[in-house]
Amino acid sequence: MLNPILAAQSANIFGRIFEDQSAANLNFPTTGEVLSCILSALVLGFLIGLVYMFTHRKTGYAQSYVLAMPMLSGLVATIIVMMCLMASSTTGVTAAISLTGAFSLVRFRSAPGDPRDIAYVFFAMVMGTVCGIGFIGYAFLIFVILSAVLILLSVCNFAAPKTQDMTLKITIPENLNYNGVFDKVFEKYTTNYLLRRVKTTDFGTLFDLVYSIRFKTDSDQKQFIDEIRALNGNLNVTLVLYKYDDQIYDQKQK
């Protein structure tokens, strides 16, 4: 049985914002409280989408990803509120079941594999969770703090590397010995380079060499490519960022 003293001290948290939310009773919220929690989660998800658009304004973003933010936070809040309606046990058990159910039901895969995208997914899920258990005031406060930090880090370009890691693909004729032929150019323009892949193309008449390189801060990429072209017979030279490097030598690419 529940302790009558603790039960008397517990109050419906959906009617409170910041007042004594430590003694939460999640059982049987009213219809208005349910709607306020879900709508608050949707609003916060929409605001998270706006923050995501601002922090990714230079790199670009997908519309579907932005639209997923309010959907995700709203769905998580709905799951938790429905669990509260069904619960008849203590607050701790209710919260544990709600959180476990919400996080186990949600499966999300970030398209480009950017860790920041995964962080925004959890951001939306956390806001939905906090709204779902009735801490709407805290949800907006946490959103303001985290959003301010994310925007500040984006504007300051925090932790941007001073060197640029890239992938270089060089096409050479079959009669050219590639061992050491580009070393002088690499030593002039890069701080680090490594041959990652060698592949024959066009029935063995050409070779594709794939290098991982790290440019010096003051390197001229165009001059670098021009010197490579002078050594490979003016054949194709491709230079891409690491985040896109799989696309240039994927065997399934047509």
FIKOLZA-1660 file (N, C-alpha, C; in steps of 0.1 Angstrom, whole numbers, plus 5000, padded with zeros to 4 digits):
% residues 254
   i   px   py   pz ch aa at
   1 5008 4988 5000  A  M  N
   1 5000 5000 5000  A  M CA
   1 5009 5012 5000  A  M  C
   2 5003 5023 4995  A  L  N
   2 5011 5036 4994  A  L CA
   2 5011 5042 5008  A  L  C
   3 5021 5048 5011  A  N  N
   3 5022 5056 5024  A  N CA
   3 5012 5067 5024  A  N  C
   4 5003 5068 5033  A  P  N
   4 4992 5078 5033  A  P CA
   4 4998 5092 5034  A  P  C
   5 5009 5093 5041  A  I  N
   5 5015 5107 5042  A  I CA
   5 5021 5111 5029  A  I  C
   6 5028 5102 5022  A  L  N
   6 5033 5106 5009  A  L CA
   6 5022 5108 4999  A  L  C
   7 5011 5100 5000  A  A  N
   7 5000 5102 4991  A  A CA
   7 4993 5115 4993  A  A  C
   8 4993 5119 5005  A  A  N
   8 4986 5132 5008  A  A CA
   8 4995 5144 5003  A  A  C
   9 5008 5142 5004  A  Q  N
   9 5017 5152 4999  A  Q CA
   9 5018 5153 4984  A  Q  C
  10 5015 5142 4978  A  S  N
  10 5015 5143 4963  A  S CA
  10 5003 5151 4957  A  S  C
  11 5006 5158 4947  A  A  N
  11 4996 5166 4940  A  A CA
  11 4997 5164 4925  A  A  C
  12 4987 5168 4918  A  N  N
  12 4987 5166 4903  A  N CA
  12 4996 5176 4897  A  N  C
  13 5007 5172 4891  A  I  N
  13 5018 5181 4886  A  I CA
  13 5014 5188 4874  A  I  C
  14 5003 5183 4867  A  F  N
  14 4999 5190 4855  A  F CA
  14 4993 5203 4857  A  F  C
  15 4989 5206 4869  A  G  N
  15 4984 5219 4872  A  G CA
  15 4994 5229 4878  A  G  C
  16 5007 5224 4878  A  R  N
  16 5018 5232 4884  A  R CA
  16 5029 5234 4873  A  R  C
  17 5036 5244 4874  A  I  N
  17 5047 5247 4865  A  I CA
  17 5060 5245 4872  A  I  C
  18 5063 5253 4882  A  F  N
  18 5075 5252 4890  A  F CA
  18 5073 5249 4904  A  F  C
  19 5061 5248 4909  A  E  N
  19 5058 5247 4923  A  E CA
  19 5059 5233 4928  A  E  C
  20 5068 5229 4935  A  D  N
  20 5069 5216 4942  A  D CA
  20 5066 5205 4933  A  D  C
  21 5074 5204 4922  A  Q  N
  21 5072 5193 4912  A  Q CA
  21 5079 5181 4916  A  Q  C
  22 5086 5181 4927  A  S  N
  22 5093 5169 4932  A  S CA
  22 5084 5158 4937  A  S  C
  23 5072 5162 4942  A  A  N
  23 5062 5153 4947  A  A CA
  23 5052 5150 4936  A  A  C
  24 5055 5143 4926  A  A  N
  24 5047 5142 4914  A  A CA
  24 5037 5130 4915  A  A  C
  25 5025 5132 4911  A  N  N
  25 5015 5121 4910  A  N CA
  25 5010 5121 4896  A  N  C
  26 5014 5111 4888  A  L  N
  26 5011 5111 4874  A  L CA
  26 4998 5104 4871  A  L  C
  27 4990 5101 4881  A  N  N
  27 4978 5093 4878  A  N CA
  27 4966 5101 4874  A  N  C
  28 4960 5097 4863  A  F  N
  28 4947 5102 4859  A  F CA
  28 4947 5117 4857  A  F  C
  29 4954 5122 4847  A  P  N
  29 4953 5137 4844  A  P CA
  29 4940 5139 4836  A  P  C
  30 4936 5152 4836  A  T  N
  30 4923 5155 4830  A  T CA
  30 4926 5157 4815  A  T  C
  31 4914 5159 4807  A  T  N
  31 4916 5160 4793  A  T CA
  31 4923 5173 4789  A  T  C
  32 4920 5184 4796  A  G  N
  32 4928 5196 4793  A  G CA
  32 4942 5195 4796  A  G  C
  33 4946 5188 4807  A  E  N
  33 4960 5186 4810  A  E CA
  33 4967 5177 4799  A  E  C
  34 4960 5167 4795  A  V  N
  34 4966 5159 4784  A  V CA
  34 4969 5167 4772  A  V  C
  35 4959 5175 4768  A  L  N
  35 4960 5183 4755  A  L CA
  35 4971 5193 4757  A  L  C
  36 4972 5199 4769  A  S  N
  36 4983 5209 4771  A  S CA
  36 4996 5203 4770  A  S  C
  37 4998 5191 4775  A  C  N
  37 5011 5184 4775  A  C CA
  37 5015 5181 4760  A  C  C
  38 5006 5176 4753  A  I  N
  38 5009 5172 4739  A  I CA
  38 5011 5184 4730  A  I  C
  39 5003 5195 4732  A  L  N
  39 5005 5207 4724  A  L CA
  39 5018 5214 4728  A  L  C
  40 5021 5213 4740  A  S  N
  40 5034 5219 4744  A  S CA
  40 5046 5212 4738  A  S  C
  41 5045 5198 4737  A  A  N
  41 5055 5191 4731  A  A CA
  41 5056 5194 4716  A  A  C
  42 5045 5195 4710  A  L  N
  42 5045 5199 4695  A  L CA
  42 5051 5213 4693  A  L  C
  43 5048 5222 4702  A  V  N
  43 5054 5236 4700  A  V CA
  43 5069 5235 4702  A  V  C
  44 5073 5228 4712  A  L  N
  44 5088 5227 4715  A  L CA
  44 5095 5219 4703  A  L  C
  45 5088 5209 4698  A  G  N
  45 5094 5202 4686  A  G CA
  45 5095 5211 4674  A  G  C
  46 5085 5220 4672  A  F  N
  46 5086 5229 4661  A  F CA
  46 5097 5239 4663  A  F  C
  47 5099 5244 4676  A  L  N
  47 5110 5253 4679  A  L CA
  47 5123 5246 4677  A  L  C
  48 5124 5234 4681  A  I  N
  48 5137 5226 4679  A  I CA
  48 5140 5225 4664  A  I  C
  49 5130 5224 4656  A  G  N
  49 5132 5224 4641  A  G CA
  49 5137 5237 4636  A  G  C
  50 5132 5248 4642  A  L  N
  50 5138 5261 4638  A  L CA
  50 5152 5263 4642  A  L  C
  51 5156 5258 4654  A  V  N
  51 5170 5258 4658  A  V CA
  51 5178 5250 4649  A  V  C
  52 5173 5238 4646  A  Y  N
  52 5181 5230 4636  A  Y CA
  52 5183 5236 4623  A  Y  C
  53 5173 5243 4618  A  M  N
  53 5174 5250 4605  A  M CA
  53 5185 5261 4606  A  M  C
  54 5185 5268 4617  A  F  N
  54 5194 5279 4619  A  F CA
  54 5209 5274 4620  A  F  C
  55 5211 5263 4628  A  T  N
  55 5224 5258 4630  A  T CA
  55 5229 5251 4617  A  T  C
  56 5220 5247 4608  A  H  N
  56 5224 5240 4596  A  H CA
  56 5222 5248 4583  A  H  C
  57 5221 5261 4585  A  R  N
  57 5218 5270 4574  A  R CA
  57 5229 5270 4564  A  R  C
  58 5242 5267 4567  A  K  N
  58 5253 5267 4558  A  K CA
  58 5255 5254 4551  A  K  C
  59 5253 5243 4559  A  T  N
  59 5255 5230 4554  A  T CA
  59 5243 5224 4547  A  T  C
  60 5231 5230 4550  A  G  N
  60 5219 5225 4543  A  G CA
  60 5212 5215 4552  A  G  C
  61 5199 5212 4550  A  Y  N
  61 5191 5203 4557  A  Y CA
  61 5179 5198 4549  A  Y  C
  62 5173 5187 4554  A  A  N
  62 5162 5181 4547  A  A CA
  62 5149 5185 4553  A  A  C
  63 5139 5189 4545  A  Q  N
  63 5126 5193 4550  A  Q CA
  63 5120 5181 4559  A  Q  C
  64 5121 5169 4555  A  S  N
  64 5115 5158 4562  A  S CA
  64 5121 5157 4576  A  S  C
  65 5134 5160 4577  A  Y  N
  65 5141 5159 4590  A  Y CA
  65 5135 5170 4600  A  Y  C
  66 5133 5182 4595  A  V  N
  66 5128 5193 4603  A  V CA
  66 5113 5189 4607  A  V  C
  67 5105 5184 4598  A  L  N
  67 5092 5181 4601  A  L CA
  67 5091 5169 4611  A  L  C
  68 5101 5161 4612  A  A  N
  68 5101 5150 4621  A  A CA
  68 5103 5154 4636  A  A  C
  69 5108 5166 4638  A  M  N
  69 5111 5171 4652  A  M CA
  69 5098 5172 4659  A  M  C
  70 5088 5180 4655  A  P  N
  70 5075 5181 4662  A  P CA
  70 5068 5168 4663  A  P  C
  71 5068 5160 4652  A  M  N
  71 5062 5147 4652  A  M CA
  71 5067 5138 4663  A  M  C
  72 5081 5138 4664  A  L  N
  72 5087 5129 4674  A  L CA
  72 5084 5133 4688  A  L  C
  73 5086 5146 4691  A  S  N
  73 5083 5151 4705  A  S CA
  73 5068 5149 4708  A  S  C
  74 5059 5152 4699  A  G  N
  74 5045 5150 4702  A  G CA
  74 5042 5135 4704  A  G  C
  75 5048 5126 4696  A  L  N
  75 5045 5112 4698  A  L CA
  75 5050 5107 4712  A  L  C
  76 5062 5111 4715  A  V  N
  76 5068 5107 4728  A  V CA
  76 5059 5112 4740  A  V  C
  77 5055 5124 4739  A  A  N
  77 5046 5130 4749  A  A CA
  77 5033 5122 4750  A  A  C
  78 5027 5119 4738  A  T  N
  78 5015 5111 4738  A  T CA
  78 5016 5097 4745  A  T  C
  79 5027 5091 4742  A  I  N
  79 5030 5077 4748  A  I CA
  79 5030 5078 4763  A  I  C
  80 5037 5088 4768  A  I  N
  80 5039 5090 4783  A  I CA
  80 5026 5093 4789  A  I  C
  81 5018 5103 4783  A  V  N
  81 5005 5107 4789  A  V CA
  81 4996 5095 4789  A  V  C
  82 4995 5087 4779  A  M  N
  82 4987 5076 4778  A  M CA
  82 4991 5065 4789  A  M  C
  83 5004 5064 4791  A  M  N
  83 5008 5055 4802  A  M CA
  83 5004 5060 4815  A  M  C
  84 5004 5073 4817  A  C  N
  84 4999 5079 4830  A  C CA
  84 4984 5076 4832  A  C  C
  85 4976 5077 4821  A  L  N
  85 4962 5074 4822  A  L CA
  85 4959 5059 4826  A  L  C
  86 4968 5050 4821  A  M  N
  86 4967 5036 4824  A  M CA
  86 4973 5032 4837  A  M  C
  87 4981 5040 4843  A  A  N
  87 4989 5036 4855  A  A CA
  87 4980 5036 4867  A  A  C
  88 4983 5027 4876  A  S  N
  88 4977 5026 4889  A  S CA
  88 4987 5024 4900  A  S  C
  89 5000 5024 4897  A  S  N
  89 5010 5021 4907  A  S CA
  89 5017 5034 4911  A  S  C
  90 5028 5033 4917  A  T  N
  90 5035 5045 4923  A  T CA
  90 5040 5054 4912  A  T  C
  91 5044 5066 4915  A  T  N
  91 5050 5075 4906  A  T CA
  91 5063 5070 4899  A  T  C
  92 5071 5064 4908  A  G  N
  92 5084 5059 4902  A  G CA
  92 5082 5049 4892  A  G  C
  93 5073 5039 4895  A  V  N
  93 5071 5028 4885  A  V CA
  93 5065 5034 4872  A  V  C
  94 5055 5043 4874  A  T  N
  94 5049 5049 4862  A  T CA
  94 5059 5056 4853  A  T  C
  95 5068 5064 4859  A  A  N
  95 5078 5072 4852  A  A CA
  95 5088 5062 4845  A  A  C
  96 5092 5052 4852  A  A  N
  96 5101 5042 4846  A  A CA
  96 5095 5035 4834  A  A  C
  97 5083 5030 4835  A  I  N
  97 5076 5023 4824  A  I CA
  97 5074 5033 4812  A  I  C
  98 5070 5045 4815  A  S  N
  98 5068 5055 4805  A  S CA
  98 5081 5058 4797  A  S  C
  99 5092 5060 4804  A  L  N
  99 5104 5063 4797  A  L CA
  99 5109 5051 4789  A  L  C
 100 5109 5039 4795  A  T  N
 100 5113 5027 4788  A  T CA
 100 5105 5025 4776  A  T  C
 101 5092 5026 4777  A  G  N
 101 5083 5024 4765  A  G CA
 101 5086 5034 4754  A  G  C
 102 5088 5047 4758  A  A  N
 102 5090 5057 4748  A  A CA
 102 5103 5055 4740  A  A  C
 103 5114 5052 4748  A  F  N
 103 5126 5051 4741  A  F CA
 103 5128 5038 4734  A  F  C
 104 5121 5028 4738  A  S  N
 104 5122 5015 4731  A  S CA
 104 5114 5014 4718  A  S  C
 105 5103 5022 4718  A  L  N
 105 5094 5022 4706  A  L CA
 105 5100 5031 4695  A  L  C
 106 5108 5041 4698  A  V  N
 106 5113 5050 4688  A  V CA
 106 5125 5045 4682  A  V  C
 107 5125 5044 4669  A  R  N
 107 5137 5040 4661  A  R CA
 107 5139 5050 4650  A  R  C
 108 5151 5056 4650  A  F  N
 108 5154 5067 4641  A  F CA
 108 5168 5065 4635  A  F  C
 109 5169 5067 4622  A  R  N
 109 5182 5066 4615  A  R CA
 109 5185 5079 4608  A  R  C
 110 5197 5085 4612  A  S  N
 110 5200 5098 4606  A  S CA
 110 5206 5096 4592  A  S  C
 111 5201 5103 4582  A  A  N
 111 5205 5101 4568  A  A CA
 111 5220 5102 4566  A  A  C
 112 5226 5114 4568  A  P  N
 112 5240 5115 4565  A  P CA
 112 5249 5110 4576  A  P  C
 113 5244 5105 4587  A  G  N
 113 5253 5100 4598  A  G CA
 113 5259 5111 4606  A  G  C
 114 5254 5123 4606  A  D  N
 114 5260 5134 4613  A  D CA
 114 5256 5132 4628  A  D  C
 115 5265 5132 4637  A  P  N
 115 5262 5131 4652  A  P CA
 115 5253 5142 4657  A  P  C
 116 5254 5154 4651  A  R  N
 116 5245 5164 4655  A  R CA
 116 5231 5161 4652  A  R  C
 117 5228 5155 4641  A  D  N
 117 5214 5151 4638  A  D CA
 117 5209 5141 4648  A  D  C
 118 5217 5132 4653  A  I  N
 118 5212 5122 4663  A  I CA
 118 5210 5130 4676  A  I  C
 119 5218 5140 4679  A  A  N
 119 5216 5148 4691  A  A CA
 119 5203 5155 4691  A  A  C
 120 5199 5160 4679  A  Y  N
 120 5186 5167 4678  A  Y CA
 120 5174 5158 4679  A  Y  C
 121 5176 5145 4675  A  V  N
 121 5166 5135 4677  A  V CA
 121 5163 5133 4692  A  V  C
 122 5174 5132 4700  A  F  N
 122 5173 5130 4714  A  F CA
 122 5168 5143 4721  A  F  C
 123 5171 5154 4715  A  F  N
 123 5166 5167 4720  A  F CA
 123 5151 5167 4720  A  F  C
 124 5145 5163 4708  A  A  N
 124 5131 5163 4706  A  A CA
 124 5125 5152 4715  A  A  C
 125 5131 5141 4717  A  M  N
 125 5126 5130 4725  A  M CA
 125 5125 5135 4740  A  M  C
 126 5136 5141 4744  A  V  N
 126 5136 5146 4758  A  V CA
 126 5126 5156 4761  A  V  C
 127 5124 5166 4752  A  M  N
 127 5113 5176 4753  A  M CA
 127 5099 5169 4754  A  M  C
 128 5097 5159 4745  A  G  N
 128 5085 5152 4746  A  G CA
 128 5083 5144 4759  A  G  C
 129 5094 5139 4764  A  T  N
 129 5093 5132 4777  A  T CA
 129 5090 5141 4788  A  T  C
 130 5097 5152 4789  A  V  N
 130 5094 5162 4800  A  V CA
 130 5080 5168 4799  A  V  C
 131 5075 5171 4787  A  C  N
 131 5062 5176 4786  A  C CA
 131 5052 5165 4790  A  C  C
 132 5055 5152 4786  A  G  N
 132 5046 5141 4788  A  G CA
 132 5043 5139 4803  A  G  C
 133 5053 5141 4811  A  I  N
 133 5051 5139 4826  A  I CA
 133 5047 5151 4833  A  I  C
 134 5044 5162 4825  A  G  N
 134 5037 5173 4831  A  G CA
 134 5046 5185 4835  A  G  C
 135 5059 5184 4833  A  F  N
 135 5069 5195 4837  A  F CA
 135 5070 5204 4825  A  F  C
 136 5059 5211 4822  A  I  N
 136 5059 5219 4810  A  I CA
 136 5068 5232 4812  A  I  C
 137 5067 5238 4823  A  G  N
 137 5076 5249 4826  A  G CA
 137 5090 5246 4825  A  G  C
 138 5094 5235 4831  A  Y  N
 138 5108 5231 4830  A  Y CA
 138 5112 5227 4816  A  Y  C
 139 5102 5222 4808  A  A  N
 139 5105 5218 4794  A  A CA
 139 5109 5231 4786  A  A  C
 140 5102 5241 4788  A  F  N
 140 5105 5254 4781  A  F CA
 140 5118 5260 4786  A  F  C
 141 5120 5259 4799  A  L  N
 141 5133 5264 4804  A  L CA
 141 5145 5256 4799  A  L  C
 142 5144 5243 4799  A  I  N
 142 5155 5235 4794  A  I CA
 142 5157 5238 4779  A  I  C
 143 5146 5239 4772  A  F  N
 143 5147 5242 4757  A  F CA
 143 5155 5255 4755  A  F  C
 144 5151 5265 4763  A  V  N
 144 5158 5278 4761  A  V CA
 144 5173 5277 4764  A  V  C
 145 5177 5270 4774  A  I  N
 145 5191 5268 4778  A  I CA
 145 5198 5261 4767  A  I  C
 146 5193 5249 4763  A  L  N
 146 5200 5241 4753  A  L CA
 146 5200 5247 4740  A  L  C
 147 5190 5254 4736  A  S  N
 147 5189 5261 4723  A  S CA
 147 5200 5272 4722  A  S  C
 148 5200 5280 4733  A  A  N
 148 5210 5290 4734  A  A CA
 148 5224 5285 4733  A  A  C
 149 5227 5274 4739  A  V  N
 149 5240 5268 4738  A  V CA
 149 5243 5263 4724  A  V  C
 150 5234 5257 4718  A  L  N
 150 5236 5252 4704  A  L CA
 150 5238 5263 4694  A  L  C
 151 5230 5274 4695  A  I  N
 151 5231 5285 4686  A  I CA
 151 5245 5292 4689  A  I  C
 152 5249 5293 4701  A  L  N
 152 5262 5300 4704  A  L CA
 152 5273 5292 4699  A  L  C
 153 5273 5279 4700  A  L  N
 153 5284 5270 4695  A  L CA
 153 5284 5271 4680  A  L  C
 154 5272 5272 4673  A  S  N
 154 5272 5272 4659  A  S CA
 154 5277 5286 4654  A  S  C
 155 5273 5297 4660  A  V  N
 155 5278 5310 4656  A  V CA
 155 5293 5311 4658  A  V  C
 156 5298 5306 4669  A  C  N
 156 5312 5307 4672  A  C CA
 156 5321 5297 4664  A  C  C
 157 5314 5288 4657  A  N  N
 157 5321 5277 4650  A  N CA
 157 5330 5269 4659  A  N  C
 158 5325 5266 4671  A  F  N
 158 5333 5259 4681  A  F CA
 158 5338 5246 4677  A  F  C
 159 5350 5243 4680  A  A  N
 159 5357 5230 4678  A  A CA
 159 5359 5227 4663  A  A  C
 160 5359 5238 4654  A  A  N
 160 5362 5236 4640  A  A CA
 160 5377 5232 4639  A  A  C
 161 5380 5222 4631  A  P  N
 161 5394 5218 4630  A  P CA
 161 5402 5228 4622  A  P  C
 162 5414 5229 4626  A  K  N
 162 5423 5238 4618  A  K CA
 162 5428 5232 4605  A  K  C
 163 5428 5219 4605  A  T  N
 163 5432 5213 4592  A  T CA
 163 5420 5206 4586  A  T  C
 164 5421 5203 4573  A  Q  N
 164 5409 5198 4566  A  Q CA
 164 5412 5184 4561  A  Q  C
 165 5405 5174 4566  A  D  N
 165 5407 5160 4561  A  D CA
 165 5398 5158 4549  A  D  C
 166 5404 5153 4539  A  M  N
 166 5397 5151 4526  A  M CA
 166 5401 5138 4520  A  M  C
 167 5393 5134 4510  A  T  N
 167 5396 5122 4502  A  T CA
 167 5399 5126 4488  A  T  C
 168 5410 5120 4483  A  L  N
 168 5415 5124 4469  A  L CA
 168 5414 5111 4460  A  L  C
 169 5408 5112 4449  A  K  N
 169 5408 5101 4439  A  K CA
 169 5415 5106 4427  A  K  C
 170 5425 5098 4423  A  I  N
 170 5433 5101 4411  A  I CA
 170 5432 5090 4401  A  I  C
 171 5429 5093 4389  A  T  N
 171 5429 5083 4378  A  T CA
 171 5442 5084 4370  A  T  C
 172 5449 5073 4368  A  I  N
 172 5462 5073 4361  A  I CA
 172 5462 5062 4351  A  I  C
 173 5470 5063 4340  A  P  N
 173 5471 5053 4330  A  P CA
 173 5478 5041 4336  A  P  C
 174 5475 5029 4329  A  E  N
 174 5481 5017 4334  A  E CA
 174 5496 5016 4334  A  E  C
 175 5502 5023 4325  A  N  N
 175 5517 5023 4324  A  N CA
 175 5524 5032 4333  A  N  C
 176 5517 5039 4342  A  L  N
 176 5523 5048 4352  A  L CA
 176 5525 5041 4365  A  L  C
 177 5537 5040 4370  A  N  N
 177 5539 5034 4383  A  N CA
 177 5536 5044 4394  A  N  C
 178 5525 5041 4401  A  Y  N
 178 5520 5051 4411  A  Y CA
 178 5528 5052 4424  A  Y  C
 179 5537 5042 4426  A  N  N
 179 5544 5042 4439  A  N CA
 179 5553 5054 4440  A  N  C
 180 5550 5064 4448  A  G  N
 180 5559 5075 4451  A  G CA
 180 5558 5086 4441  A  G  C
 181 5550 5085 4430  A  V  N
 181 5549 5095 4419  A  V CA
 181 5543 5108 4424  A  V  C
 182 5534 5108 4434  A  F  N
 182 5528 5120 4439  A  F CA
 182 5533 5125 4452  A  F  C
 183 5544 5118 4457  A  D  N
 183 5548 5121 4471  A  D CA
 183 5553 5135 4473  A  D  C
 184 5560 5141 4463  A  K  N
 184 5565 5154 4464  A  K CA
 184 5553 5165 4465  A  K  C
 185 5543 5162 4457  A  V  N
 185 5532 5171 4457  A  V CA
 185 5525 5170 4471  A  V  C
 186 5523 5158 4476  A  F  N
 186 5516 5156 4489  A  F CA
 186 5524 5163 4500  A  F  C
 187 5537 5161 4500  A  E  N
 187 5546 5167 4510  A  E CA
 187 5545 5182 4510  A  E  C
 188 5543 5188 4498  A  K  N
 188 5542 5203 4497  A  K CA
 188 5529 5208 4502  A  K  C
 189 5518 5201 4500  A  Y  N
 189 5505 5207 4503  A  Y CA
 189 5498 5201 4514  A  Y  C
 190 5502 5189 4519  A  T  N
 190 5495 5182 4530  A  T CA
 190 5504 5179 4542  A  T  C
 191 5498 5177 4553  A  T  N
 191 5505 5173 4565  A  T CA
 191 5505 5158 4567  A  T  C
 192 5496 5151 4561  A  N  N
 192 5494 5137 4562  A  N CA
 192 5487 5131 4550  A  N  C
 193 5492 5120 4545  A  Y  N
 193 5485 5113 4533  A  Y CA
 193 5487 5098 4534  A  Y  C
 194 5477 5091 4529  A  L  N
 194 5477 5076 4530  A  L CA
 194 5469 5071 4518  A  L  C
 195 5476 5061 4511  A  L  N
 195 5469 5054 4500  A  L CA
 195 5459 5044 4506  A  L  C
 196 5446 5046 4503  A  R  N
 196 5436 5037 4509  A  R CA
 196 5431 5026 4500  A  R  C
 197 5431 5029 4487  A  R  N
 197 5425 5020 4477  A  R CA
 197 5431 5021 4464  A  R  C
 198 5433 5010 4457  A  V  N
 198 5437 5009 4443  A  V CA
 198 5428 5000 4435  A  V  C
 199 5423 5006 4424  A  K  N
 199 5413 4998 4416  A  K CA
 199 5415 5001 4401  A  K  C
 200 5413 4990 4394  A  T  N
 200 5415 4991 4379  A  T CA
 200 5401 4994 4373  A  T  C
 201 5401 5002 4363  A  T  N
 201 5389 5006 4356  A  T CA
 201 5391 5005 4341  A  T  C
 202 5380 5005 4333  A  D  N
 202 5380 5005 4318  A  D CA
 202 5388 4993 4313  A  D  C
 203 5385 4981 4319  A  F  N
 203 5391 4969 4314  A  F CA
 203 5406 4969 4317  A  F  C
 204 5410 4975 4328  A  G  N
 204 5424 4975 4331  A  G CA
 204 5433 4985 4325  A  G  C
 205 5427 4994 4317  A  T  N
 205 5435 5005 4310  A  T CA
 205 5438 5017 4319  A  T  C
 206 5430 5018 4330  A  L  N
 206 5432 5029 4340  A  L CA
 206 5432 5023 4354  A  L  C
 207 5439 5031 4363  A  F  N
 207 5439 5028 4377  A  F CA
 207 5432 5040 4384  A  F  C
 208 5424 5037 4395  A  D  N
 208 5419 5047 4404  A  D CA
 208 5425 5045 4417  A  D  C
 209 5432 5056 4421  A  L  N
 209 5439 5056 4434  A  L CA
 209 5431 5065 4444  A  L  C
 210 5428 5060 4456  A  V  N
 210 5421 5068 4466  A  V CA
 210 5430 5070 4478  A  V  C
 211 5432 5083 4481  A  Y  N
 211 5441 5087 4492  A  Y CA
 211 5432 5095 4502  A  Y  C
 212 5436 5093 4515  A  S  N
 212 5431 5102 4525  A  S CA
 212 5442 5112 4528  A  S  C
 213 5439 5124 4528  A  I  N
 213 5449 5135 4529  A  I CA
 213 5444 5145 4539  A  I  C
 214 5454 5152 4545  A  R  N
 214 5451 5163 4554  A  R CA
 214 5458 5176 4549  A  R  C
 215 5450 5185 4545  A  F  N
 215 5456 5197 4539  A  F CA
 215 5462 5206 4549  A  F  C
 216 5473 5213 4545  A  K  N
 216 5478 5224 4554  A  K CA
 216 5469 5236 4553  A  K  C
 217 5469 5244 4564  A  T  N
 217 5459 5255 4565  A  T CA
 217 5461 5265 4554  A  T  C
 218 5473 5267 4548  A  D  N
 218 5475 5277 4538  A  D CA
 218 5476 5271 4524  A  D  C
 219 5471 5259 4522  A  S  N
 219 5473 5252 4509  A  S CA
 219 5463 5257 4499  A  S  C
 220 5467 5258 4486  A  D  N
 220 5459 5262 4475  A  D CA
 220 5454 5249 4468  A  D  C
 221 5441 5246 4470  A  Q  N
 221 5436 5234 4464  A  Q CA
 221 5436 5233 4449  A  Q  C
 222 5434 5244 4443  A  K  N
 222 5434 5244 4428  A  K CA
 222 5449 5242 4423  A  K  C
 223 5458 5248 4429  A  Q  N
 223 5472 5246 4425  A  Q CA
 223 5476 5231 4428  A  Q  C
 224 5471 5226 4439  A  F  N
 224 5474 5212 4442  A  F CA
 224 5468 5203 4432  A  F  C
 225 5456 5205 4427  A  I  N
 225 5450 5197 4417  A  I CA
 225 5457 5198 4404  A  I  C
 226 5462 5210 4401  A  D  N
 226 5469 5213 4388  A  D CA
 226 5482 5205 4388  A  D  C
 227 5489 5205 4399  A  E  N
 227 5501 5197 4399  A  E CA
 227 5499 5182 4398  A  E  C
 228 5488 5177 4404  A  I  N
 228 5484 5163 4403  A  I CA
 228 5481 5160 4388  A  I  C
 229 5474 5169 4381  A  R  N
 229 5470 5166 4367  A  R CA
 229 5482 5166 4358  A  R  C
 230 5493 5174 4362  A  A  N
 230 5505 5174 4354  A  A CA
 230 5512 5160 4355  A  A  C
 231 5510 5153 4366  A  L  N
 231 5516 5140 4368  A  L CA
 231 5508 5128 4363  A  L  C
 232 5495 5129 4363  A  N  N
 232 5487 5118 4359  A  N CA
 232 5481 5118 4345  A  N  C
 233 5488 5127 4336  A  G  N
 233 5483 5128 4322  A  G CA
 233 5470 5135 4320  A  G  C
 234 5467 5144 4329  A  N  N
 234 5455 5153 4328  A  N CA
 234 5442 5144 4328  A  N  C
 235 5443 5133 4336  A  L  N
 235 5431 5125 4338  A  L CA
 235 5423 5130 4350  A  L  C
 236 5412 5123 4353  A  N  N
 236 5403 5128 4364  A  N CA
 236 5410 5129 4377  A  N  C
 237 5407 5139 4384  A  V  N
 237 5411 5141 4398  A  V CA
 237 5399 5146 4406  A  V  C
 238 5396 5139 4417  A  T  N
 238 5384 5142 4425  A  T CA
 238 5388 5144 4439  A  T  C
 239 5384 5155 4445  A  L  N
 239 5387 5159 4459  A  L CA
 239 5374 5162 4466  A  L  C
 240 5371 5154 4477  A  V  N
 240 5359 5155 4484  A  V CA
 240 5362 5155 4499  A  V  C
 241 5352 5159 4507  A  L  N
 241 5353 5159 4522  A  L CA
 241 5351 5144 4526  A  L  C
 242 5356 5141 4538  A  Y  N
 242 5355 5128 4544  A  Y CA
 242 5341 5123 4545  A  Y  C
 243 5331 5132 4548  A  K  N
 243 5317 5128 4550  A  K CA
 243 5311 5123 4538  A  K  C
 244 5317 5126 4526  A  Y  N
 244 5311 5121 4513  A  Y CA
 244 5321 5112 4506  A  Y  C
 245 5331 5107 4513  A  D  N
 245 5342 5100 4506  A  D CA
 245 5337 5086 4501  A  D  C
 246 5327 5080 4507  A  D  N
 246 5323 5067 4503  A  D CA
 246 5316 5068 4489  A  D  C
 247 5311 5079 4485  A  Q  N
 247 5304 5080 4472  A  Q CA
 247 5314 5080 4460  A  Q  C
 248 5327 5082 4462  A  I  N
 248 5335 5083 4451  A  I CA
 248 5342 5070 4447  A  I  C
 249 5341 5060 4455  A  Y  N
 249 5346 5047 4451  A  Y CA
 249 5337 5035 4455  A  Y  C
 250 5324 5038 4457  A  D  N
 250 5315 5027 4460  A  D CA
 250 5313 5018 4448  A  D  C
 251 5315 5005 4451  A  Q  N
 251 5314 4996 4439  A  Q CA
 251 5300 4995 4434  A  Q  C
 252 5290 4998 4441  A  K  N
 252 5276 4998 4437  A  K CA
 252 5273 5010 4428  A  K  C
 253 5281 5020 4428  A  Q  N
 253 5278 5032 4421  A  Q CA
 253 5279 5030 4406  A  Q  C
 254 5269 5035 4399  A  K  N
 254 5269 5032 4384  A  K CA
 254 5273 5045 4377  A  K  C
% end
